[in-house]
Amino acid sequence: MQNKILITGIVACLLCFSSFAQDKKKKQKKELPKEVFIDSIIEPSKPINPLSPAKAAFYSAILPGLGQAYNKKYWKIPIVYGAIGTGVYFYINNNKEYIRYRDAYKRRLAGFTDDEFYFDSQGTPLTTPRVSTDRLQDAQKLFRRNKEISLLVTLGFYALNIIDANVDAHLLQYNVDENLSLSPHYKLNELDATSNIGLTLNFKF
């Protein structure tokens, strides 16, 4: 009699465990979603071209502004030509004035009195020149120095044009997508009421 009661109890326990396991499996099946939605799609970044900066610099060296066009920074082209053109303008102007005073100085040394400074603005001959020989020599030095400075400025703008194209090509390939981010964070510690400040680096695969 006791064996029957014990066997009956064991069978009842097994049935309970079996039904509990089946209920648990049914709940797990119900919890599984029918569909999986992708929250976001991470697009792979564009491949880096290591020759792009060198190409941009080479193009700008051949023709100023061409490297900026290669980088699609068209708004920089007028700035490049404006800067280089200004330097060329001052170089040409100073060179013209230098030649003017140099030729007059040479004729003075040769003993002639027919240079442009022996005449007034109406072309009337003067007994004494408007500019003395010493002033002609000083003017040559002044315009020669200005000519050299203008040439250096022009070459400087030309070099900046090449450097700008090269740097722009580097920056265009710099990784600035949303998959990589660096942001500051502030957190209050509830245990000792102290604050923590730092930087958080997030990278999405």
Order of alpha helices (4+ residues) and beta strands (2+ residues): alpha-alpha-alpha-alpha-alpha-beta-beta
